[in-house]
Amino acid sequence: MTGDLNGRSVIVTGAGSGIGRAAALAFAAQGDRVVVADLNADGADAIVTEIEQAGGTAVTVTGDLGEQDVVDRVTATAVERFGGVDVLVNNAGIMDSMSAPADVSDAEWNRVLRVNLTAPFMLTRAVLPHMLAAGRGVIVNTASEAALRGSAAGAAYTASKHGVVGLTKSLAVMYRKNGIRTNAICPGGTATAIAVEADRTAHGPTAIGPHFVNLGRVSQPEEQAAAILFLASDAANNINGAILPVDDGWSAV
Ligand SMILES: NC(=O)c1ccc[n+]([C@@H]2O[C@H](COP(=O)([O-])OP(=O)(O)OC[C@H]3O[C@@H](n4cnc5c(N)ncnc54)[C@H](O)[C@@H]3O)[C@@H](O)[C@H]2O)c1
């Protein structure tokens, strides 16, 4: 990953923890400048401090990415501080309650779809004019194993992550002639702070599925970050609209 020491302007959402944190650290380590966007101010500030102490450049934008004013602040910060948006990583996300479709409340559906699908759409819409003006840009979305199958989460999370795949493919097709590439990673189980809002077995095998016994080893956030950095690098210049499982073969089972 040492070929991209070009000081790109990179936005990473959910960078206060887990996969986003690992990605922010890795981008900064190769010389990119990072907007750390997260709801959690303490987590975001801690990672910015860590980046700065290592000699890198990063800035925090705190807030709920489902709010338009937060989306606008994230975009404006990247443009004003770092001169544009070269890379957008839509990574912030939340789990659901593992509810089967008949059991999903309006509150659960709206909360999960808003954070996992609507917020990435809003931030993407906000940065696109800057990427279009520059004639280039890279977007990497964090989807999930639950974007590939129906048994890895509840209905709301599964639908939200399938939606992220649809958004990814739409962006890839619509902007291929504008120098903008969009891809997604689909992490399998990864050792982060993400919390399931309910007993994982609350809805039995219909929600969990037999694949859980085959899910492979739990990955480290750095392994997911490595895939994000690859897709954001020039080495992936001909990769557009790809949905990449990073799951120790779970999706191959
Ligand atoms: N950990 C896994 O096993 C796993 C598997 C598949 C996919 N994913 C996906 O990976 C992504 C990162 O999750 P993680 O595992 O690193 O979890 P995490 O909880 O460690 O990190 C997620 C971060 O997103 C932030 N966030 C949540 N809602 C937000 C909002 N509305 N606005 C701004 N920030 C918000 C949180 O504060 C947190 O810092 C998510 O999209 C998740 O769905 C994770």
The ligand as a Gaussian input file, in Angstrom:
#p B3LYP/6-31G(d) Opt

LIG

0 1
 N      -18.172000      -6.097000      12.584000
 C      -18.747000      -6.946000      11.741000
 O      -18.817000      -8.156000      11.994000
 C      -19.324000      -6.440000      10.434000
 C      -19.731000      -7.378000       9.477000
 C      -20.264000      -6.936000       8.287000
 C      -20.396000      -5.577000       8.044000
 N      -20.014000      -4.678000       8.981000
 C      -20.189000      -3.264000       8.692000
 O      -18.977000      -2.582000       8.908000
 C      -19.242000      -1.203000       9.139000
 C      -18.409000      -0.724000      10.319000
 O      -18.873000      -1.394000      11.478000
 P      -17.899000      -1.891000      12.643000
 O      -18.047000      -3.359000      12.719000
 O      -16.557000      -1.289000      12.493000
 O      -18.690000      -1.306000      13.899000
 P      -18.307000      -0.258000      15.053000
 O      -19.541000      -0.161000      15.883000
 O      -17.044000      -0.642000      15.704000
 O      -18.101000       1.101000      14.245000
 C      -19.171000       1.776000      13.635000
 C      -18.996000       3.263000      13.829000
 O      -20.075000       3.917000      13.145000
 C      -20.497000       5.002000      13.949000
 N      -21.880000       5.360000      13.642000
 C      -22.984000       4.619000      13.854000
 N      -24.077000       5.305000      13.483000
 C      -23.655000       6.523000      13.030000
 C      -24.312000       7.654000      12.537000
 N      -25.660000       7.722000      12.440000
 N      -23.571000       8.730000      12.178000
 C      -22.217000       8.696000      12.301000
 N      -21.546000       7.632000      12.757000
 C      -22.250000       6.557000      13.137000
 C      -20.354000       4.497000      15.373000
 O      -20.298000       5.581000      16.309000
 C      -19.068000       3.693000      15.298000
 O      -17.939000       4.476000      15.626000
 C      -20.760000      -1.096000       9.325000
 O      -21.363000      -0.594000       8.143000
 C      -21.182000      -2.531000       9.555000
 O      -22.524000      -2.770000       9.160000
 C      -19.479000      -5.081000      10.173000

